[in-house]
Amino acid sequence: MINCNAGGTCNGGNPGGVYRYAYQNGIPDSSCMQYTAKNLDAKTCSAIDVCRDCSWPPPAANETGLDGCHAVTNYKKYYVSDYYSLSGADKMKAEIYKNGPISCGMDVTDNFENNYKGGIYSEKKLFPLINHEISIVGYGLDADTNTEYWIGRNSWGTYWGEKGYFRMQMHSDNLGIENDCTAGIPTYNKPRAVEELI
């Protein structure tokens, strides 16, 4: 997705563009091309930038390793048959219950990024501005405090938070996590509307 500028770059993006790309072009499994937090030097999206197979041994830290790689063109593509925006706790819960995880924007603060180690996070911000995209994979209720929360998956690695996940208070003081979400319906088949355009 990053290599093909399908919704953005490492500098920022829009999940709607990612879903649009998956709808129109399909995307490979992550085993095709492991994510690296780096933009391509050139603004190209060649076959080797989408799916590659590389031989052993791995390259040295200062080498790209592309000399030992070749493009793979016969791989399974995954599509979305539909994608849409949603917001608000009730709609988010209904979507997760019916179709699975959704992507949501949030206002990541220094405190959340640097100090969250676990538990249900809550931070009040009067006007949250979306600067990061995460995946909401579920929700729950803390029986001791009667606090509803979201279960989020972040992209910062398993060393962060609760092994890469976090819990965020639901309904308020949650850095805008309920304001701007996107969902898609996964499918193995290219959508009929796209087929008709070809």
N, C-alpha and C positions, 0 to 999 in steps of 0.2 A: 504494500500500500504506500509506504514511504518512497520506495524507489520509483514508482510510477506517478508520484504526486496525485494519488487517488484520494483526494480530500484534504491534502495538506502536506506539510513537511515536518521535520523535527522542531521547526520554529513555531508551529501552530497549524490548526486546520479546523475542519468542520466534519462531524460524523455523517452529516447528510451526504456529503460528497463520497465518503467511503461506501455507504449503502448504495448510492447511485452507480458507482463503479462495479460493485458486486452484482447489482441488478443487470447492468448492460454487458459486462465482460466476464464475470465470474472471477473467483480468486482461488489460488491453490492452497493446499494445506500448509501449515507452518513448517512442516518438515521439508518443504521445497526450498525454502529460503529463510533461514533463521533471522529473527529481528536483530538489527543492530541500530543503536540510536545515532545514526549518522546519515546525512543527506548525500546523495550521489554527487560527485564532482561535476558531472555533465547532466544536463536536463534531458536524459534519454531514458527509455524504458525498453531495453533490448531483451531478448529471450533469456539471456544469462542473468539478467537482473530480476527476473520473475521466478524462475525455477532453475536450480543448478544441482549438479552432482559433482562432488570433489573427491579426489583420491588422497590417500594417506601419504605423508604425515601432514598435520596441520601446519600452516605457515608460521614463520617467526613473527613476533609482535609487530615489527615494522614493515611487514610485507602483506600484500592483499591476498595472496594465495590463489588468485584467479588462474595462474598458469596451470594448476592441477585440476581445474574445473571445466566442465562443459555444460552447455545449455540442455535442459530437458524440456521437450515440447509435448510429450504424451503424458499428461498428468490430469488427475481428476479436478474439475472446476466446481466450486461451490457458489451458488447464486442466492439471491433473496427474491422471492416472488412478489414481495410488497415491502415497503418501508414507509415510516411515518413518524411524526413528532408527537410527543405527549408530555404532560406535566401534571403535577398534583399527586399526593400520596395514594388516593383511591385508584386513579387510573394506572399508576405505576404498579401497585400491588396486583391489580387485575391482569395487567399485561405479563408480569413475571409469572403469575400463577398459570396463565393460559399458554404462554409461548416461551418462557424462559428469560434469561438475562437481557437487560437493556443497557444502553450507554447513556450516561448523563454527564453534563458539565457541572463543574463546581468551582468555587473560588478558593484555591489552595493558598493558605496563609503560611507564613514562616513557622508559626507554632504547630500547625497541622503537619507540615512536611518534616520538621526537625525534631519534634518532641512527642509525636504520637507513638506509643509503645504497645497500646492495647486498651481494651475497655470500650465503652460507648462514648464517642467523642461528641462534644457540643461546643460551639463557639458562636457568639453573637456578632454579626456584622450587619450594619444598617442597610448598605447597598452592595450586596455581593456581585462581583463581576467575574464571569466565567473565564478561567484561564487554564483549565485542565479538564481532560475527559477521562472518566473511569467507567467501570462496568458495575452495575448493581445486579447482584446474583441472587439476592434473597432478602428476607426481612424476618424480624423476630420480636419477641416481647421479653424484657427482663422482669421476671416475676418478683424480685425483691423490691425494685423501684417502680414497677408498673410503667416502664419506659419502652415505647416502641422504637425500633431502630432498623436501619438499612444495613445489609451486609454488602460491602463493596470490595471489588478486586482492583488493585492499583497496578501500575506498570513499572514500579520502582524496585522490583526484586523481592525475594523472600526474606531478605534481611530486614526489611522495613515493616513496621506495624505488626500485625498478627500473621506472620509468614506471608506477607504480601497483600493481605486482606485488612479490612478495617470495619468497624461498626460505627455508624453515624446516627445520631438522634433523628427521629422522624418528626415531621410537622413544624419545627421551629429551630432556630439557632443551629442550622446545619449547612452553612456556607452556600446556600442556593442550590443544593443538590436536587431539589424537587422542581426546579424551574424550567429546565431545558433538557429533555430526554428524547432519545430516538430509539426506535425498535424496528426490527426487520424479521420477516418470516423466511428462515433458511429453506433451501431446496437444492436438490441435485440437478435439476433441469433448468435450462435456459428459459426464462419467462416467455410465454407465447407472444406477447407484445414486442419483445426484442427480436424473436425469430421472424416475425412479420416484416420488420424493418430491413432485414438482410436480403 
